[in-house]
Amino acid sequence: MADCETGSSQGTSHAKHGGSGAAALQDLVGARASSGEAEMESRGYEFISTEKGGGSAYSTWLKGSHCVTARTVDGHYRSIVDVTMADCE
């Protein structure tokens, strides 16, 4: 909530190796989904599934004990949130 750095143009990721779960992925919000997927994989996340609904696609990813969902609208990540491990089964 307090981390609202949308529009940052520094080009470097301060969260790349710090934090965990969705908090460490907020720099991907706004990225093209194809680039975001490649970056998720490079950060060690395993793709689980995608579901579509309401004009959005929801892609679920797993890394260790962290399960996250990235919401894509118009080809760009709009949000990345932590979800329960049950969502990654």
C-alpha positions as a Markdown table, in Angstrom:
| # | Residue | x | y | z |
|---|---|---|---|---|
| 1 | Met | 0.0 | 0.0 | 0.0 |
| 2 | Ala | 2.7 | 2.5 | 0.9 |
| 3 | Asp | 4.9 | 1.4 | -2.0 |
| 4 | Cys | 3.4 | 3.2 | -4.9 |
| 5 | Glu | 6.3 | 3.6 | -7.4 |
| 6 | Thr | 4.3 | 3.3 | -10.6 |
| 7 | Gly | 5.9 | 5.3 | -13.3 |
| 8 | Ser | 9.4 | 4.8 | -12.0 |
| 9 | Ser | 11.8 | 5.0 | -14.9 |
| 10 | Gln | 15.1 | 4.1 | -13.2 |
| 11 | Gly | 15.3 | 0.8 | -15.0 |
| 12 | Thr | 16.8 | -1.1 | -12.1 |
| 13 | Ser | 15.0 | -3.3 | -9.7 |
| 14 | His | 15.6 | -2.7 | -6.1 |
| 15 | Ala | 13.3 | -5.5 | -5.2 |
| 16 | Lys | 14.9 | -8.1 | -7.4 |
| 17 | His | 16.7 | -10.0 | -4.6 |
| 18 | Gly | 15.0 | -8.5 | -1.5 |
| 19 | Gly | 11.7 | -9.3 | 0.1 |
| 20 | Ser | 9.5 | -12.2 | -0.8 |
| 21 | Gly | 6.3 | -13.1 | -2.5 |
| 22 | Ala | 4.3 | -10.3 | -4.2 |
| 23 | Ala | 6.1 | -7.5 | -2.3 |
| 24 | Ala | 9.3 | -8.4 | -4.2 |
| 25 | Leu | 7.5 | -8.4 | -7.6 |
| 26 | Gln | 5.9 | -4.9 | -7.6 |
| 27 | Asp | 8.5 | -3.6 | -10.0 |
| 28 | Leu | 6.8 | -5.8 | -12.6 |
| 29 | Val | 3.4 | -4.1 | -12.4 |
| 30 | Gly | 2.9 | -2.2 | -15.6 |
| 31 | Ala | 5.3 | -4.4 | -17.6 |
| 32 | Arg | 4.2 | -6.2 | -20.7 |
| 33 | Ala | 3.0 | -9.6 | -19.7 |
| 34 | Ser | 5.5 | -11.5 | -22.0 |
| 35 | Ser | 8.4 | -9.6 | -20.3 |
| 36 | Gly | 6.9 | -10.2 | -16.9 |
| 37 | Glu | 6.6 | -13.9 | -17.5 |
| 38 | Ala | 10.3 | -14.1 | -18.5 |
| 39 | Glu | 11.3 | -12.1 | -15.4 |
| 40 | Met | 9.2 | -14.2 | -13.1 |
| 41 | Glu | 11.0 | -17.3 | -14.5 |
| 42 | Ser | 14.4 | -15.7 | -14.1 |
| 43 | Arg | 13.5 | -15.0 | -10.4 |
| 44 | Gly | 12.8 | -18.6 | -9.8 |
| 45 | Tyr | 9.0 | -18.7 | -10.1 |
| 46 | Glu | 7.3 | -21.7 | -11.7 |
| 47 | Phe | 4.2 | -21.0 | -13.8 |
| 48 | Ile | 1.1 | -22.9 | -12.5 |
| 49 | Ser | -1.9 | -21.8 | -14.5 |
| 50 | Thr | -3.9 | -19.0 | -16.1 |
| 51 | Glu | -7.6 | -18.3 | -15.7 |
| 52 | Lys | -9.5 | -15.7 | -17.7 |
| 53 | Gly | -12.5 | -13.7 | -16.6 |
| 54 | Gly | -13.9 | -10.1 | -16.5 |
| 55 | Gly | -11.5 | -8.8 | -19.2 |
| 56 | Ser | -8.5 | -10.0 | -17.2 |
| 57 | Ala | -6.2 | -13.0 | -17.2 |
| 58 | Tyr | -5.0 | -14.3 | -13.8 |
| 59 | Ser | -1.7 | -16.2 | -13.9 |
| 60 | Thr | -0.6 | -18.1 | -10.8 |
| 61 | Trp | 3.1 | -18.6 | -10.0 |
| 62 | Leu | 4.9 | -20.6 | -7.3 |
| 63 | Lys | 8.4 | -20.1 | -5.7 |
| 64 | Gly | 9.1 | -22.2 | -2.6 |
| 65 | Ser | 6.3 | -21.4 | -0.1 |
| 66 | His | 5.2 | -18.3 | -2.0 |
| 67 | Cys | 2.2 | -18.4 | -4.3 |
| 68 | Val | 1.3 | -15.3 | -6.3 |
| 69 | Thr | -1.2 | -14.2 | -8.9 |
| 70 | Ala | -0.5 | -11.7 | -11.6 |
| 71 | Arg | -3.5 | -9.9 | -13.2 |
| 72 | Thr | -3.0 | -9.0 | -16.8 |
| 73 | Val | -5.2 | -6.4 | -18.6 |
| 74 | Asp | -4.6 | -5.4 | -22.2 |
| 75 | Gly | -1.3 | -7.3 | -22.3 |
| 76 | His | 0.3 | -5.6 | -19.2 |
| 77 | Tyr | 0.6 | -6.7 | -15.6 |
| 78 | Arg | -1.8 | -4.6 | -13.5 |
| 79 | Ser | -1.3 | -6.2 | -10.1 |
| 80 | Ile | 0.6 | -9.0 | -8.4 |
| 81 | Val | -0.7 | -10.3 | -5.1 |
| 82 | Asp | 0.0 | -13.1 | -2.7 |
| 83 | Val | -2.6 | -15.9 | -2.7 |
| 84 | Thr | -3.0 | -19.1 | -0.7 |
| 85 | Met | -0.9 | -22.1 | -1.4 |
| 86 | Ala | -4.1 | -23.9 | -2.3 |
| 87 | Asp | -4.2 | -21.7 | -5.4 |
| 88 | Cys | -0.9 | -23.2 | -6.5 |
| 89 | Glu | -2.0 | -26.8 | -6.3 |
